[in-house]
């Protein structure tokens, strides 16, 4: 078993987070635990508590790293796309399929729903969601409308992913997840155009 002096504290932080991501990716969210992580990195589980305090605190750091990775990949992908919102719709659904266990880990219900997430973690959530808002900006009139559209549409996209992962989407539609997501977007955008038309008539 490795000694604490074999790595710096910063190196240990990375080892623990990377091992956590590997365990969840390979086995699923249920694999996330101090003893399994300790075996993976070759340290005692006490080292994990020394570095992160407790398992729930570590969970936030692992989820934060996963979201950082997603943010980087999605930002890079958006740079080459003309239709950024449709790219994000497809990419988000692909994440729920290709990184199924990580996606489920990030969006799992908290073990204590009375405990608020740390502010630094919520900043990462908002930064990731800001990609959706920025993708809507080219097809809406302003930032405020883009944010309204993003916050109206995205919970529905997320719900499609949840139902598809649980193999229950077929209970409400025969469409594929991406088809349903794009239909939802089209209906919303048509509604915006109709509102614009009514506003011009009444002005």
N, C-alpha and C positions, 0 to 999 in steps of 0.2 A: 504494500500500500504506500502511495506517495506521501511525502511529508509536506506540511504546509509551506515549508521554506523552499520547496522545489519550484514554486511559482510565486510571482508577485500577487498582490490582492487583485489588481486589475486583470491579470492573466487568469486567476481563479474565477473571477466573475464571468469572463468569456467562456471558460471551460464549462462552467455550470449551465450557462444559458444554451450554449451549443449542444451540450449533452441532452438537455431537456427537449430542445427542438428535435433532435435525432430520435429520442425515445417516442415522442408524440407522433412524429412522422412515420416511424416504422411500425408502431404498435397501436397507437390511439391515445386519446386524452387520459384514459384510465392508467396508462403507464407512468404518468407524471407523479413522482413521489420521491422523497428524499433518499430512501434506501436504494432505489433503482438508479437514481442520478449519481449517488455516491459510488456504486459499483461501476458505472460507466466511466467516471473520471478517475477512479482509483484512490479516492479519499474517503475519510469517514463522513457519515452523514452529519456529524457535529460541525464539520467545516462549512457545510451549506448553511446551517443555522447561524454560524459565526459571521458569514458574509452577508446573508440576506435577512436574518432575523427569524423568519418563519416561512412556511410553504406558500401562504397566500401572497405575501410580499414578493416572493420569487415569481409567482404566477404572473403578476403584473409586469415584471421585467421581461419575462419570456414573451408574453403577448405583445409588449411594446417592441421587442426586437422583430417579431414576425411582421408586425405592421410597418416597421421601418423598411423591411425587405420588400413588402408589397408596394409601399410608396415608391421606392426606387425603381422597381420593375415597371409599375404602371406609368410613372412619370416618363421613363425612357420610351415606353411603347406609345404614349400619347404624342410625343414629339413628331412622330412620322405619320400621324393620322390627320386626315381632313375632317372626318366625322368623329370627333372625339367622344361624344356621348355614346354613340353606338359601339365604339371600341370598348369603352368602360363597361357597358352592359355585358358584352360578350366576355370580357376579361374577368369580370366579377363572377360570372357563372362558371367560367373555366376554373377559377380558383377553388370554388366550392366542390368541383369534381376532381381536379388534378392534385389539390392539396386538401383533400377532404378532412383528414384528421386535424391538421393545423387550423383550418377554417372552423371546425367544430370546437376546438380548444379555445380559440379567440372569442367566439360568440356564445360559449356555454353560460348558463345562468350562474350568477355568483353564489358561492356557498353561504354568504351572509348578505342578504339583500338590504340590510339596514346600514351596512358599511359603505361609505362613499369611496369611489375610486380616487386615487391620488390625482392632484391637479396636473402633474407632469404627464400622467397617462392619458388624461382627457385631452390634453394638448395634442398628443399623438393621434388620438381618434379624430379630432377636428382637422388636423393636418391632412389625414387620409381622406376625410370627407370633402375637404376643400377641392380635391381633384374633381369630384362630381360637380361642384358648383362652377368651377372654372370651365368644365366641359359644356355646361349649359349656357354659358355667357354668349357664345357666338350665335345661338338660336333664340335668345330672349332679348328684351330691349335694354336691360340693365342688370347690374349685380344683384340688386334686391329681388328682381323677378327670377334670376337664375337660382338664387338661394331658395326661394319659395318652391320652384320647380323641383330642385334637387331633394328637398325635404319632403315633398309630396310624393315623388316617384320612388325614391330609393327604398323606403320600407316595404313597398310592394315587390321590388326586385329581390330584396332580402327574403321576403316570405316565399317567393317562388323557389329560391334556393333551398330553404328549409324543407318545404314540401317535397321537392325533388330528392333531397338527400334521405328523407324518410320514406321514399317510394310511395308517397301519397298524392303526388301531383295529378296522377291519372284519375283521382276521385273527383276532380273538378274540371279537367280538360284533357283532350287527347293531344294537344299541342306539346311540342318540345319546350323546355325552359326558355331557350333563346327566342323562339317564336312568340311565346307568351309575353316575354319582356319587351320585345320590340313592338308588339301590338299595344301594350300598355303605354309605351312612350308615344306611339302615333296618336292614340286616343287623347292623351293629355295635350299634345301639341295642337291637335285639331281644335280642342276646346279653347286653348289660348287664342288661336286665330279667330274663332267665332266671337270671343269676348272682345277682341280688337275691332272686329267688324261692327259689333253692336255699339261700341264706344264711338266709332266714327259716325254712325248713323245718328246717334243721340247728341252729338256735339254741335 
